[in-house]
Amino acid sequence: MCSPIRCCHIVSSSMLSKFSQHPDFDAKTRAALMQSAIAAAFARGERVASRFMAMELARTTPNNGKKDRIVYDAAGKSRQPSTPVRKEGDPKSGNAAADAAYDSTGATYDYYMDFLKRNSVDGHGLALKSTVHSGKAPDNAFWDGKQMMFGDATATGPFVGSFAAALDVVAHELTHGVTQYTVPGGGLEYEDESGALNESWSDCMGCVVKQNALKQDVKTADWLIGPTIMNPKYGKALRSMKDPGHAWEQDDQPAVYSKYVQGGDVHTNSGIPNHAFYLAASNLGGNSWDKAGPIWYKALSLLTSRATFAEAKAATIAATKALYSDSEVEAVTAAWKAVGV
């Protein structure tokens, strides 16, 4: 069961539900996709049980000041295993998914530490726990409020490869943890505009971490989320920040606020702030981790749990003013204006 604090999946319930009706797939594959869709939809309906609980969780986090990774293998079962297959400093386990999770969570930790001076998702050295081959959500990966959970792509379905090996996916999910510990009161509530911002901030930092690892500037980067886990027959990625609504065959993401979907999936409406980030990074030029990433990271602490797109705009502009000069403020302001916010 997901944490009462937050449970955020990389693949939306809407996307999974649409693929579960696809004529290409057999009954077993459609059933697996629907199972994952139900799990994601259930999680979307969860709310913060108590802001005091979130603050208490933050206070009781260990502060060991170093990278601390622990990876478990659920072997397709839903329950959490008790024995790790690899811990910090251990040699490769020979378990491909576990080793991939170890490497990708480590790369995400390194980015946050090296460029943003943040020690793990909570800022105080929280152990980065991961469970691979989880039966809780096939064809998905999610942050459950305490750790990373990686399901497996159904062999005959729309996804391929390893969720644990997709650095942008892993950085996206761990950023949900960063959001949980950074936005006052326990994070951004997972519905309406605040929920779309929750997803968007994870997409933004997922792209930044991937681009940094690949040493791609804003012009050469693909600005796609999850291209390595998408079967090219059905699309090029889960989402496109450069071109929302055109990542896969039934992609419904809007790029501008006038197309906001009232009551829509948070992954759908995240296309609007995603596109604003892409435009801001493009306006700023160079590498996304030089200015755009630090601006969005600093702005996160300026948000409230029910933040709107307009409030996100104000927060990023305030963060830009605190970090840089008038030209950067103009670049960020123009990006939000271009998406109608």
Backbone torsions as a table, in degrees:
resi	resn	phi	psi	omega
1	MET	NA	144.7	-178.3
2	CYS	-72.4	156.3	176.2
3	SER	-61.2	149.0	175.0
4	PRO	-70.1	-10.3	-179.9
5	ILE	-80.7	-51.6	-174.3
6	ARG	-168.2	147.2	174.7
7	CYS	-149.9	108.2	-168.9
8	CYS	-127.0	119.4	-176.8
9	HIS	-95.3	146.2	179.0
10	ILE	-71.8	-36.9	178.5
11	VAL	-99.5	126.7	-175.2
12	SER	-71.5	155.0	176.0
13	SER	-62.2	-34.0	179.2
14	SER	-63.7	-45.9	179.9
15	MET	-63.7	-44.8	179.7
16	LEU	-63.6	-41.0	-180.0
17	SER	-63.6	-42.2	179.1
18	LYS	-63.4	-42.7	179.8
19	PHE	-69.7	-26.5	179.3
20	SER	-68.0	-13.7	177.8
21	GLN	-103.4	3.9	-174.6
22	HIS	-70.8	132.7	-177.0
23	PRO	-68.6	-15.5	179.9
24	ASP	-69.3	-23.6	-169.1
25	PHE	-100.6	147.4	179.0
26	ASP	-78.7	175.0	-174.6
27	ALA	-61.5	-38.5	-178.6
28	LYS	-65.3	-43.6	179.9
29	THR	-66.3	-42.7	179.3
30	ARG	-62.9	-37.4	179.3
31	ALA	-66.2	-40.3	178.9
32	ALA	-65.0	-41.1	178.5
33	LEU	-65.5	-40.1	178.6
34	MET	-67.2	-37.2	177.5
35	GLN	-59.7	-44.2	179.3
36	SER	-68.2	-36.8	178.1
37	ALA	-62.1	-41.9	179.9
38	ILE	-65.0	-42.1	179.2
39	ALA	-62.1	-42.9	-179.9
40	ALA	-68.6	-39.6	179.6
41	ALA	-66.0	-39.3	177.9
42	PHE	-61.8	-44.7	-179.1
43	ALA	-64.5	-35.9	179.9
44	ARG	-62.0	-30.5	-179.0
45	GLY	-79.6	-10.9	179.7
46	GLU	-73.0	152.0	179.4
47	ARG	-129.0	169.3	174.9
48	VAL	-64.8	121.2	-177.2
49	ALA	-71.6	-36.9	-179.9
50	SER	-161.5	130.1	178.0
51	ARG	-68.5	-28.8	176.9
52	PHE	-66.0	-35.3	178.3
53	MET	-63.3	-42.3	179.8
54	ALA	-63.7	-42.9	-179.1
55	MET	-69.5	-34.3	177.3
56	GLU	-67.1	-40.2	178.0
57	LEU	-59.9	-41.4	179.2
58	ALA	-64.6	-37.3	-177.6
59	ARG	-71.1	-29.2	-174.6
60	THR	-95.3	7.0	179.2
61	THR	-69.6	135.5	178.5
62	PRO	-65.8	149.4	179.3
63	ASN	-123.0	82.0	-177.1
64	ASN	-99.0	-5.8	172.0
65	GLY	67.6	19.8	179.2
66	LYS	-151.5	163.3	179.3
67	LYS	-66.4	133.9	-175.9
68	ASP	-143.6	97.9	-178.0
69	ARG	-106.6	139.7	177.2
70	ILE	-138.2	126.5	-178.0
71	VAL	-122.2	131.9	178.5
72	TYR	-113.7	160.8	175.9
73	ASP	-124.5	114.7	-178.3
74	ALA	-84.6	-8.0	177.0
75	ALA	53.8	37.6	177.1
76	GLY	84.7	-2.1	-178.9
77	LYS	-91.1	161.8	-178.6
78	SER	-85.7	-23.5	-177.2
79	ARG	-78.9	157.1	-179.8
80	GLN	-82.1	122.6	177.4
81	PRO	-69.9	155.1	-176.3
82	SER	-98.7	-18.5	-176.4
83	THR	-108.4	120.8	179.4
84	PRO	-73.4	150.6	176.1
85	VAL	-95.9	-17.5	175.7
86	ARG	-157.0	134.0	177.9
87	LYS	-121.9	168.8	-177.3
88	GLU	-52.8	127.3	178.3
89	GLY	89.6	-10.5	179.0
90	ASP	-71.6	151.8	173.1
91	PRO	-70.0	171.4	179.0
92	LYS	-54.3	140.2	-175.6
93	SER	-85.8	-20.8	-172.7
94	GLY	88.7	-8.6	174.5
95	ASN	-89.6	105.7	-170.8
96	ALA	-57.3	-45.0	-178.2
97	ALA	-66.9	-41.2	179.6
98	ALA	-64.7	-42.8	179.2
99	ASP	-67.4	-35.2	176.9
100	ALA	-65.6	-42.9	178.4
101	ALA	-63.3	-40.2	178.6
102	TYR	-60.1	-46.2	-177.9
103	ASP	-69.6	-44.2	-175.0
104	SER	-73.2	-36.4	175.5
105	THR	-68.8	-33.8	177.0
106	GLY	-66.4	-41.8	178.8
107	ALA	-64.8	-36.8	177.8
108	THR	-67.6	-44.2	176.6
109	TYR	-56.8	-46.2	-177.3
110	ASP	-61.2	-40.9	178.7
111	TYR	-61.1	-50.8	-177.3
112	TYR	-62.4	-37.5	179.7
113	MET	-73.4	-48.4	-173.4
114	ASP	-71.2	-37.0	-174.0
115	PHE	-104.4	-26.7	-176.9
116	LEU	-118.9	-0.8	177.8
117	LYS	57.2	36.2	178.1
118	ARG	-107.3	127.4	-178.1
119	ASN	-92.7	90.6	179.9
120	SER	73.6	-178.0	-172.0
121	VAL	-65.1	-29.0	-178.3
122	ASP	-95.7	-5.9	-178.2
123	GLY	84.4	-0.8	-176.5
124	HIS	-131.1	25.7	174.2
125	GLY	83.3	25.2	178.5
126	LEU	-54.9	132.5	178.1
127	ALA	-60.3	134.8	179.1
128	LEU	-91.1	96.1	-179.3
129	LYS	-93.5	141.1	178.4
130	SER	-138.3	145.2	171.8
131	THR	-124.0	122.6	179.3
132	VAL	-101.3	165.0	-178.2
133	HIS	52.4	41.3	-179.7
134	SER	-78.8	137.3	177.5
135	GLY	-88.9	0.6	-177.4
136	LYS	-69.0	-34.0	-177.3
137	ALA	-151.2	85.3	176.9
138	PRO	-61.1	153.6	-179.4
139	ASP	57.9	40.0	180.0
140	ASN	-164.2	168.8	172.3
141	ALA	-142.5	145.1	-179.2
142	PHE	-155.6	157.3	171.9
143	TRP	-97.2	122.9	-174.5
144	ASP	-98.4	13.1	-178.0
145	GLY	100.7	-18.5	-179.6
146	LYS	-132.1	-29.3	-176.1
147	GLN	-156.4	171.5	175.3
148	MET	-87.6	137.9	175.3
149	MET	-123.5	127.3	-179.1
150	PHE	-118.5	119.6	171.9
151	GLY	-87.4	-176.8	179.2
152	ASP	-114.5	141.9	176.4
153	ALA	-69.1	129.5	175.5
154	THR	-64.1	128.2	-171.1
155	ALA	-55.2	-33.6	-177.0
156	THR	-101.4	13.7	-175.9
157	GLY	-99.7	-165.1	-174.8
158	PRO	-82.1	-5.9	-177.1
159	PHE	-114.2	152.2	-177.8
160	VAL	-137.6	168.2	174.3
161	GLY	70.8	-163.4	-174.3
162	SER	-109.2	125.0	174.1
163	PHE	-62.1	-36.3	-177.4
164	ALA	-69.4	-23.9	-178.5
165	ALA	-90.5	-8.6	-179.1
166	ALA	-85.4	102.0	-173.3
167	LEU	-60.4	-38.9	179.9
168	ASP	-66.1	-35.0	177.4
169	VAL	-66.5	-45.8	-178.9
170	VAL	-65.9	-44.8	178.6
171	ALA	-64.0	-36.8	175.1
172	HIS	-57.5	-51.0	-175.4
173	GLU	-68.5	-40.7	178.4
174	LEU	-66.7	-28.6	176.6
175	THR	-67.4	-25.8	171.3
176	HIS	-59.4	-36.1	175.6
177	GLY	-67.2	-41.8	177.0
178	VAL	-59.3	-45.1	178.7
179	THR	-61.1	-43.4	-179.9
180	GLN	-56.7	-39.9	-175.8
181	TYR	-92.7	-9.3	-173.5
182	THR	-105.0	-44.0	179.2
183	VAL	-70.3	124.1	-177.6
184	PRO	-51.8	134.0	177.6
185	GLY	93.6	2.0	174.2
186	GLY	109.0	15.5	173.8
187	GLY	113.4	-175.8	179.4
188	LEU	-91.5	124.8	-178.6
189	GLU	-60.8	139.6	-167.3
190	TYR	-89.1	58.0	174.8
191	GLU	-160.3	159.6	176.1
192	ASP	55.9	-146.9	-175.3
193	GLU	-68.3	-35.9	178.9
194	SER	-64.9	-36.2	177.3
195	GLY	-67.7	-39.3	176.7
196	ALA	-65.1	-37.2	176.2
197	LEU	-66.5	-37.7	176.8
198	ASN	-57.2	-49.5	178.6
199	GLU	-66.2	-40.9	-177.4
200	SER	-64.1	-44.9	-179.6
201	TRP	-59.0	-36.1	178.0
202	SER	-69.4	-41.2	176.4
203	ASP	-62.0	-43.7	-178.9
204	CYS	-59.4	-50.7	-177.9
205	MET	-71.6	-30.1	174.4
206	GLY	-60.4	-43.1	177.4
207	CYS	-65.6	-42.9	-178.4
208	VAL	-62.2	-46.1	-179.4
209	VAL	-62.7	-44.1	178.6
210	LYS	-63.9	-45.7	-178.7
211	GLN	-63.2	-37.6	177.4
212	ASN	-64.0	-43.4	-179.7
213	ALA	-64.3	-36.3	-178.4
214	LEU	-90.8	-5.0	-178.3
215	LYS	55.5	48.1	178.2
216	GLN	-104.6	132.6	176.3
217	ASP	-83.0	179.7	-173.8
218	VAL	-65.6	-21.9	-179.2
219	LYS	-85.4	-33.8	-176.6
220	THR	-92.4	-15.6	179.7
221	ALA	-67.8	150.6	-180.0
222	ASP	-84.3	-19.1	179.1
223	TRP	59.2	31.1	178.1
224	LEU	-106.6	147.7	174.4
225	ILE	-106.5	119.0	176.0
226	GLY	74.6	35.3	178.9
227	PRO	-65.5	-28.4	-176.9
228	THR	-76.7	-14.4	-179.2
229	ILE	-105.9	3.7	-178.0
230	MET	-101.0	126.2	173.3
231	ASN	-65.1	119.0	-175.5
232	PRO	-59.3	-15.8	176.7
233	LYS	-65.6	-27.5	-174.0
234	TYR	-110.5	-5.9	178.7
235	GLY	160.6	176.8	-178.8
236	LYS	-101.0	-15.0	-179.9
237	ALA	-174.3	178.6	175.0
238	LEU	-74.8	-40.6	-178.2
239	ARG	-150.2	154.0	174.6
240	SER	-122.5	123.3	178.3
241	MET	-80.0	-28.8	178.6
242	LYS	-75.6	-35.6	-174.5
243	ASP	-139.8	67.9	-178.1
244	PRO	-55.8	140.0	179.8
245	GLY	94.5	0.5	-176.7
246	HIS	-134.8	32.7	179.8
247	ALA	-92.0	-33.8	-179.7
248	TRP	-145.8	174.0	-164.8
249	GLU	-63.9	-26.7	177.9
250	GLN	-121.2	27.8	-178.9
251	ASP	-59.5	125.5	-177.3
252	ASP	-115.1	17.5	-179.2
253	GLN	-69.1	130.8	171.9
254	PRO	-84.8	155.9	177.7
255	ALA	-105.8	-14.4	-177.3
256	VAL	-132.2	154.7	-172.3
257	TYR	-66.0	-26.8	179.0
258	SER	-65.0	-16.5	-179.9
259	LYS	-103.2	10.0	179.6
260	TYR	-53.5	135.1	-177.8
261	VAL	-95.4	107.1	179.5
262	GLN	-61.2	126.2	-178.9
263	GLY	72.9	10.5	-177.5
264	GLY	-75.3	166.3	177.1
265	ASP	-59.6	141.4	-178.8
266	VAL	-62.1	-29.9	176.7
267	HIS	-69.5	-27.7	177.9
268	THR	-70.1	-56.6	-175.2
269	ASN	-71.9	-12.5	176.6
270	SER	-66.0	-14.7	178.0
271	GLY	-58.8	-30.3	-177.1
272	ILE	-70.1	-57.1	176.8
273	PRO	-67.9	-27.5	174.3
274	ASN	-59.0	-46.6	-177.9
275	HIS	-67.3	-34.5	176.3
276	ALA	-61.5	-40.9	178.6
277	PHE	-65.4	-45.2	178.2
278	TYR	-57.2	-45.7	-179.1
279	LEU	-66.1	-39.9	178.5
280	ALA	-62.9	-46.4	179.6
281	ALA	-62.7	-39.5	178.9
282	SER	-66.4	-41.5	177.9
283	ASN	-64.1	-38.2	-179.6
284	LEU	-73.1	-31.3	177.2
285	GLY	75.8	178.9	178.5
286	GLY	71.8	-132.4	-179.1
287	ASN	-105.8	142.1	-178.1
288	SER	-63.7	-25.3	-177.9
289	TRP	-84.0	-7.8	-179.9
290	ASP	-75.7	-49.1	-176.5
291	LYS	-128.3	-47.2	-176.3
292	ALA	-60.2	-47.2	179.7
293	GLY	-58.7	-52.3	178.1
294	PRO	-59.8	-35.5	178.6
295	ILE	-64.1	-50.3	-177.7
296	TRP	-65.7	-35.3	178.7
297	TYR	-65.6	-46.6	179.9
298	LYS	-64.3	-36.6	-178.4
299	ALA	-65.2	-27.4	-177.1
300	LEU	-56.3	-39.4	-178.5
301	SER	-74.9	-8.9	180.0
302	LEU	-94.9	-3.5	-179.0
303	LEU	-87.7	163.8	171.8
304	THR	-113.3	168.4	-173.8
305	SER	-62.3	-26.0	-179.7
306	ARG	-110.9	32.2	-175.4
307	ALA	-57.2	142.2	175.2
308	THR	-99.0	171.3	176.3
309	PHE	-60.3	-40.1	179.4
310	ALA	-62.4	-38.6	178.6
311	GLU	-70.9	-33.0	175.4
312	ALA	-65.9	-41.0	175.7
313	LYS	-58.1	-49.3	-178.9
314	ALA	-61.6	-38.9	-179.0
315	ALA	-67.0	-42.4	-179.9
316	THR	-69.2	-35.1	176.6
317	ILE	-67.2	-42.3	178.0
318	ALA	-62.6	-40.9	178.8
319	ALA	-64.5	-39.1	178.8
320	THR	-64.4	-42.7	178.2
321	LYS	-61.1	-36.7	-179.0
322	ALA	-72.3	-28.3	-173.7
323	LEU	-100.9	-33.4	-169.3
324	TYR	-133.7	-156.1	-173.4
325	SER	-112.5	-172.5	-175.6
326	ASP	-61.6	-35.4	-177.6
327	SER	-65.2	-37.7	177.6
328	GLU	-70.2	-37.2	177.1
329	VAL	-62.0	-41.7	178.6
330	GLU	-63.8	-38.6	-179.7
331	ALA	-64.0	-43.2	-179.1
332	VAL	-72.3	-42.3	179.3
333	THR	-60.8	-42.0	-179.8
334	ALA	-64.2	-34.2	-179.9
335	ALA	-65.3	-45.1	179.2
336	TRP	-67.9	-36.3	177.3
337	LYS	-63.4	-38.0	-178.0
338	ALA	-65.0	-27.6	178.4
339	VAL	-95.4	5.8	174.7
340	GLY	84.9	19.2	179.2
341	VAL	-107.4	NA	NA
